[in-house]
């Protein structure tokens, strides 16, 4: 027969009370830890969110801007107009990627600028599109290069010969030119007001007299006829409203293949 344990005496009461308090405190602490950890994780989510929303194309745009002397703001504006930031975009005409480059143009650009084989690669597509913008600008001036980028050089040359541009292209140029002007101060290029120069004679980019273009650049810089050059100066007023200024390329920068 098991012996019965005597009831606790008055002397044991403080010890039992201390033990009970210790157990209650332990349970409370465990409950606090169990509930606090999920709250901490939730509280940290906003700090992590901006990392996932970081612009994945910023580094490529910066590289293209520095390499080809085109303002980053203009590259971003063209990309937004062309593809709305969709790296896999394909137009009904077959233009591909962020900068919407036609297959034949892509093949030529990637060969001359040592780019990869995938036209949808964000970096290579941005570099190719920016190189093309630069080449068209050096060939047609501003704002004609925007029309040539959107409609194609042949279509813009037809416009210079008297054929009207599509409404889509006119709207495209009208939308991009103000964006380029408005974002000029945010670009790494100096901004100068062309007060003494008629707007239609001012270029978006100021060429460096001592810049030596690479061999692959000769095609884009081939001279135009006098008639075409004169038409560029006369007729750009029908494409876009007057410009408030121009971008000045930083001294010493050139285009590197």
Buried (B, 14 or more C-beta within 10 A) or exposed (E): EEEEEEEEEEEEEEEEEEEEEEEEEEEEEEEEEEEEEEEEEEEEEEEEEEEEEEEEBEEBBBBBBBBBBBBBBBBBBBBBBBBEBEBEBBEEEEBBBBBBBBEEBBEBBBEBBEBEEBBBBBBBBBBBBBBBBBBBBBBBBBBBBBBBBBBBBEBBBBBBEEEEBBEEBBEBBBBBBBBBBEBBEEBEBBBBEBEEEEBBEBBBBBEBEEEEBEEBBEEBEEEBEEEEBEBBEEBBEEBBEEBBBBBEBEEEBBBEE
